[in-house]
């Protein structure tokens, strides 16, 4: 009986360790430990070091797990910083692949279906890494703002997720704001925001002389630095309805076809559309990103200054041609006079 009892205990212990074969979503292929229930959405490890989330499983996975922490990277496939972070994040995932407390995951924020999560968690740029602590029952998240290295990310996770540190240590790499702090009111801008639907109506059908459009992305540093200058330009031309200063968020998935159509390959890209001249009249601004230079560019191409300069150049060319003709005539007259003098001298001899 004692032997049977021993085997029953052994069987019961083994029953708590279950092998999960790899399914069609790439989950499984590992043994789950006895602390993880059968209903646990995340397995101890996956066929890949980093777990992929999307709009169909994000809430179920992140909210339904018993794990202490889920680190989620919000990224976009075309983001350069994201591409540089990818191998580091993969290495981090490999390091915590079999950890019972921590899950390393990611979600593509550039897709239309996943976009609601961006606004929901205040994601304004890529990549952004947020730490969820579902086991604590808290809905608060911590944003990682440190160096994008395996060492820095590991320190962040261990300080916030493992053992006594998760309870005693203050959150690291997290900028806390006073509860009473009010968000600054956004200044009204004269820059018109366009979408793939309103772009053709404003640019080609709006009856404007010129429409300047900045194609930008919210996470783009150069765009952020140019934004106040661009707003100043828009304010300066506000009294001239024939000139419109607009922008298009190239980060929106719905705008990708528009970016391709306009040949936009980087941010920011500023283009000047002159509907009266058709597609061939479109210019790309490549000058200094200052209010003075952009304003001068608009004055040149949109207020008749360009035509006046062309007329002046044509007039100068005509005057130069007339001078050349006069010189030729004078030269011919001089040659004729010389010929006449020579003939006279011969006759006199």
ChimeraX attribute file (.defattr): number of C-alpha atoms within 10 A of each C-alpha:
attribute: neighborCount
match mode: 1-to-1
recipient: residues
	/A:1	6
	/A:2	7
	/A:3	7
	/A:4	9
	/A:5	10
	/A:6	11
	/A:7	12
	/A:8	12
	/A:9	11
	/A:10	11
	/A:11	11
	/A:12	11
	/A:13	11
	/A:14	11
	/A:15	10
	/A:16	16
	/A:17	16
	/A:18	15
	/A:19	12
	/A:20	15
	/A:21	13
	/A:22	13
	/A:23	11
	/A:24	7
	/A:25	10
	/A:26	13
	/A:27	20
	/A:28	20
	/A:29	16
	/A:30	17
	/A:31	16
	/A:32	22
	/A:33	16
	/A:34	13
	/A:35	12
	/A:36	20
	/A:37	15
	/A:38	13
	/A:39	10
	/A:40	15
	/A:41	18
	/A:42	23
	/A:43	26
	/A:44	24
	/A:45	24
	/A:46	23
	/A:47	16
	/A:48	14
	/A:49	20
	/A:50	23
	/A:51	22
	/A:52	19
	/A:53	20
	/A:54	17
	/A:55	17
	/A:56	10
	/A:57	12
	/A:58	18
	/A:59	13
	/A:60	13
	/A:61	17
	/A:62	23
	/A:63	19
	/A:64	15
	/A:65	22
	/A:66	22
	/A:67	26
	/A:68	20
	/A:69	25
	/A:70	26
	/A:71	25
	/A:72	23
	/A:73	26
	/A:74	25
	/A:75	24
	/A:76	19
	/A:77	14
	/A:78	11
	/A:79	17
	/A:80	11
	/A:81	14
	/A:82	18
	/A:83	14
	/A:84	11
	/A:85	17
	/A:86	15
	/A:87	13
	/A:88	16
	/A:89	22
	/A:90	16
	/A:91	15
	/A:92	19
	/A:93	24
	/A:94	17
	/A:95	14
	/A:96	19
	/A:97	21
	/A:98	19
	/A:99	16
	/A:100	20
	/A:101	20
	/A:102	23
	/A:103	27
	/A:104	24
	/A:105	21
	/A:106	21
	/A:107	20
	/A:108	21
	/A:109	27
	/A:110	20
	/A:111	17
	/A:112	12
	/A:113	13
	/A:114	18
	/A:115	17
	/A:116	14
	/A:117	17
	/A:118	18
	/A:119	10
	/A:120	8
	/A:121	12
	/A:122	10
	/A:123	20
	/A:124	13
	/A:125	18
	/A:126	22
	/A:127	20
	/A:128	19
	/A:129	21
	/A:130	19
	/A:131	22
	/A:132	25
	/A:133	26
	/A:134	20
	/A:135	16
	/A:136	12
	/A:137	11
	/A:138	10
	/A:139	9
	/A:140	12
	/A:141	16
	/A:142	19
	/A:143	18
	/A:144	22
	/A:145	16
	/A:146	12
	/A:147	10
	/A:148	15
	/A:149	15
	/A:150	18
	/A:151	12
	/A:152	14
	/A:153	21
	/A:154	14
	/A:155	14
	/A:156	21
	/A:157	23
	/A:158	17
	/A:159	19
	/A:160	23
	/A:161	23
	/A:162	15
	/A:163	12
	/A:164	11
	/A:165	14
	/A:166	17
	/A:167	12
	/A:168	10
	/A:169	12
	/A:170	11
	/A:171	19
	/A:172	16
	/A:173	16
	/A:174	14
	/A:175	10
	/A:176	8
	/A:177	8
	/A:178	6
	/A:179	6
	/A:180	6
	/A:181	7
	/A:182	8
	/A:183	6
	/A:184	6
	/A:185	6
	/A:186	6
	/A:187	7
	/A:188	7
	/A:189	13
	/A:190	18
	/A:191	21
	/A:192	15
	/A:193	15
	/A:194	20
	/A:195	15
	/A:196	16
	/A:197	11
	/A:198	11
	/A:199	18
	/A:200	13
	/A:201	12
	/A:202	17
	/A:203	22
	/A:204	18
	/A:205	11
	/A:206	15
	/A:207	16
	/A:208	19
	/A:209	19
	/A:210	24
	/A:211	25
	/A:212	24
	/A:213	25
	/A:214	26
	/A:215	23
	/A:216	24
	/A:217	20
	/A:218	17
	/A:219	16
	/A:220	16
	/A:221	14
	/A:222	14
	/A:223	18
	/A:224	14
	/A:225	11
	/A:226	16
	/A:227	17
	/A:228	14
	/A:229	16
	/A:230	24
	/A:231	19
	/A:232	18
	/A:233	21
	/A:234	23
	/A:235	15
	/A:236	13
	/A:237	17
	/A:238	15
	/A:239	9
	/A:240	12
	/A:241	12
	/A:242	15
	/A:243	21
	/A:244	24
	/A:245	22
	/A:246	23
	/A:247	23
	/A:248	21
	/A:249	21
	/A:250	23
	/A:251	23
	/A:252	17
	/A:253	15
	/A:254	16
	/A:255	17
	/A:256	15
	/A:257	12
	/A:258	18
	/A:259	19
	/A:260	10
	/A:261	9
	/A:262	14
	/A:263	10
	/A:264	17
	/A:265	10
	/A:266	12
	/A:267	19
	/A:268	22
	/A:269	21
	/A:270	20
	/A:271	20
	/A:272	22
	/A:273	24
	/A:274	23
	/A:275	20
	/A:276	13
	/A:277	10
	/A:278	10
	/A:279	12
	/A:280	10
	/A:281	11
	/A:282	17
	/A:283	14
	/A:284	12
	/A:285	17
	/A:286	10
	/A:287	10
	/A:288	9
	/A:289	16
	/A:290	15
	/A:291	18
	/A:292	12
	/A:293	13
	/A:294	18
	/A:295	16
	/A:296	12
	/A:297	15
	/A:298	20
	/A:299	15
	/A:300	15
	/A:301	16
	/A:302	20
	/A:303	15
	/A:304	11
	/A:305	13
	/A:306	15
	/A:307	13
	/A:308	12
	/A:309	12
	/A:310	12
	/A:311	12
	/A:312	12
	/A:313	12
	/A:314	12
	/A:315	12
	/A:316	12
	/A:317	12
	/A:318	12
	/A:319	12
	/A:320	12
	/A:321	12
	/A:322	12
	/A:323	12
	/A:324	12
	/A:325	12
	/A:326	12
	/A:327	12
	/A:328	12
	/A:329	12
	/A:330	12
	/A:331	12
	/A:332	12
	/A:333	12
	/A:334	12
	/A:335	12
	/A:336	12
	/A:337	12
	/A:338	12
	/A:339	11
	/A:340	12
	/A:341	12
	/A:342	11
	/A:343	11
	/A:344	11
	/A:345	9
	/A:346	9
	/A:347	8
	/A:348	6
	/A:349	5
